[in-house]
């Protein structure tokens, strides 16, 4: 008689490892960004004969706010569009696409049950809202990040104007200047490229064990996972 395979007990870290690793990397790199940005900004101030800032004050400057939310903004835009566009659009052969002509589990109508989320059991407009909650939250995060990027960039721009002995700009005047939109589009285009890359590359390339890849032996034109 074949012995039954015994699996080790799953620890909390095992069950949450992916989020723990990425949140840890986020905190580490955000601190590294703040530390290096602080040194860079103080060097710029010193070059103009202005006193440097302590670390806590730097975290409230436009230099830090703009650099941080400029990146958040593009990431949330990427995820918002990815979530919305994959509802209807397809890419033959891609692991990131829904199947071309087969029903998908994600498209089925929600059925209330004792284990279903509260919103599903409640129904009505709450269920409608919950059915679109992922794209709604990403949209809110994108808009909030866009505003904070703009606000921080405007503040940093005016600090530079003061250091150069030039007049500052209002928010209305600054939003029409090329600098802010250059910062914006250089991040947006990189996010669109990265999404296009994973959509197309998963047609032909594989990574064994990754849920972002098709099985290694799957045909190239097989769509979905």
C-alpha positions in Angstrom: 0.0 0.0 0.0 1.4 3.4 -1.0 2.1 5.7 1.9 0.1 8.8 2.0 2.2 11.9 1.4 2.3 14.2 4.4 2.7 17.9 3.7 4.3 20.1 6.3 2.1 22.6 8.2 1.9 25.8 6.4 3.2 28.8 8.4 1.8 32.3 8.3 4.9 33.4 6.4 4.5 30.6 3.8 0.9 31.6 3.2 1.8 35.3 2.9 5.3 35.2 1.5 4.7 37.1 -1.7 3.1 40.1 -0.1 5.6 40.1 2.7 8.6 40.1 0.3 7.2 42.8 -2.0 6.1 45.1 0.9 9.5 44.7 2.5 11.2 45.5 -0.7 9.0 48.6 -1.1 9.8 49.9 2.4 13.5 49.3 1.9 13.7 51.0 -1.5 11.5 53.9 -0.4 13.8 54.5 2.5 16.8 54.3 0.1 15.2 56.7 -2.3 14.4 59.1 0.6 18.0 58.9 1.9 19.7 59.4 -1.5 17.2 62.1 -2.5 17.8 64.0 0.8 21.6 64.0 0.0 21.0 65.1 -3.6 18.6 67.9 -2.6 20.9 69.2 0.1 23.8 69.3 -2.4 21.6 71.3 -4.8 20.7 73.7 -2.0 24.4 74.1 -0.9 25.4 74.8 -4.5 23.1 77.8 -4.4 24.3 79.0 -1.0 21.2 77.8 0.8 21.3 75.8 4.1 20.6 72.0 3.9 17.5 70.4 5.4 17.2 67.8 8.1 15.8 64.4 7.0 12.4 65.0 8.6 11.9 68.3 6.8 13.1 66.8 3.5 10.3 64.3 3.6 7.8 67.2 3.4 9.5 68.9 0.4 8.2 68.9 -3.1 11.4 67.2 -4.2 10.5 64.0 -2.2 6.8 64.2 -2.7 7.1 64.6 -6.5 9.7 61.9 -6.9 7.6 59.4 -4.9 4.2 60.0 -6.3 5.4 60.4 -9.8 6.2 56.6 -9.7 3.1 55.6 -7.7 1.0 57.4 -10.2 2.3 55.5 -13.2 2.0 52.2 -11.4 -1.6 52.7 -10.4 -2.4 53.9 -13.9 -0.9 50.7 -15.3 -2.9 48.5 -13.0 -6.1 50.4 -13.5 -5.9 50.1 -17.3 -4.7 46.5 -17.2 -7.7 45.5 -15.0 -10.2 47.3 -17.2 -8.8 46.5 -20.6 -8.4 42.8 -20.0 -12.2 42.6 -19.4 -12.9 43.0 -23.1 -9.6 42.8 -25.0 -7.8 39.6 -26.0 -4.3 38.7 -27.2 -4.0 35.3 -28.9 -1.4 33.1 -27.3 -0.7 35.3 -24.3 -0.9 34.0 -20.8 -2.2 37.4 -19.7 -5.3 37.2 -21.8 -8.6 35.6 -21.3 -9.4 32.8 -23.8 -10.7 33.9 -27.2 -14.0 32.1 -27.3 -14.5 30.1 -24.1 -16.4 31.2 -21.0 -14.2 32.4 -18.1 -14.7 31.8 -14.4 -14.2 35.5 -13.7 -17.2 36.4 -15.9 -19.8 34.3 -14.1 -22.5 36.0 -12.1 -21.8 36.1 -8.4 -23.9 33.6 -6.3 -24.6 34.4 -2.6 -23.3 31.7 -0.2 -22.2 31.6 3.4 -18.5 31.8 2.3 -19.1 34.6 -0.2 -18.0 38.2 0.6 -20.5 40.3 2.5 -21.2 42.5 -0.5 -22.2 39.4 -2.6 -24.6 38.3 0.1 -26.0 41.8 0.5 -26.7 42.3 -3.3 -28.1 45.4 -5.0 -26.0 48.5 -5.5 -23.4 47.3 -3.0 -22.8 44.2 -5.1 -22.6 46.3 -8.2 -20.0 48.5 -6.5 -18.1 45.6 -5.2 -18.1 44.0 -8.7 -16.0 46.9 -9.9 -14.1 47.7 -6.7 -10.7 46.8 -7.9 -10.7 49.2 -10.8 -12.4 51.9 -8.7 -9.7 51.7 -6.0 -6.9 51.7 -8.6 -8.5 54.8 -10.2 -8.8 56.6 -6.9 -5.1 55.8 -6.1 -4.0 57.0 -9.6 -5.9 60.3 -9.3 -4.6 60.9 -5.8 -1.0 60.1 -6.8 -1.3 62.2 -9.9 -2.4 65.2 -7.8 0.4 64.7 -5.2 3.0 64.3 -8.0 1.7 67.6 -9.5 1.7 69.3 -6.1 5.2 68.1 -5.2 6.6 69.0 -8.7 5.1 72.5 -8.4 6.6 73.0 -5.0 10.0 71.8 -6.1 9.8 74.0 -9.2 9.1 77.1 -7.1 12.0 76.3 -4.8 14.3 76.2 -7.8 12.8 79.5 -9.0 13.6 81.1 -5.6 17.1 79.8 -5.6 17.7 81.3 -9.1 16.2 84.6 -8.0 13.2 84.2 -10.4 9.5 84.6 -9.7 7.4 81.6 -8.6 4.5 80.2 -10.6 1.0 79.5 -9.5 -0.4 76.0 -9.9 -2.5 77.1 -12.9 0.6 78.4 -14.6 2.8 75.4 -13.8 0.4 72.8 -15.1 0.9 74.2 -18.6 4.6 73.9 -18.5 6.6 71.1 -20.2 8.6 70.0 -17.1 5.6 68.5 -15.3 4.3 66.7 -18.4 7.8 65.5 -19.2 8.0 63.9 -15.8 4.6 62.4 -16.3 5.0 60.9 -19.8 8.4 59.4 -19.2 6.9 57.3 -16.5 3.7 56.4 -18.3 5.4 55.2 -21.4 7.6 52.8 -19.4 4.6 51.3 -17.7 2.8 50.7 -21.0 6.0 49.1 -22.4 6.3 46.7 -19.5 2.7 45.6 -19.8 3.0 45.2 -23.6 6.2 43.2 -23.0 4.6 40.6 -20.6 1.5 40.3 -22.8 3.6 39.5 -25.9 6.5 37.7 -24.4 4.3 35.2 -22.6 3.1 34.0 -26.0 6.5 32.5 -26.7 8.5 32.4 -23.5 7.9 30.3 -20.3 8.8 30.3 -16.6 8.2 27.0 -15.0 6.2 27.3 -11.7 5.1 30.9 -12.3 1.3 31.7 -12.5 2.2 34.5 -14.9 3.4 31.9 -17.5 1.7 29.2 -19.5 2.8 25.6 -18.8 6.2 25.0 -20.4 4.7 22.5 -22.9 1.7 24.7 -23.9 1.5 25.6 -27.6 2.4 29.2 -28.4 -1.0 30.0 -29.7 -2.8 28.6 -26.7 -4.4 31.7 -25.0 -4.6 32.0 -21.2 -3.1 29.9 -18.6 
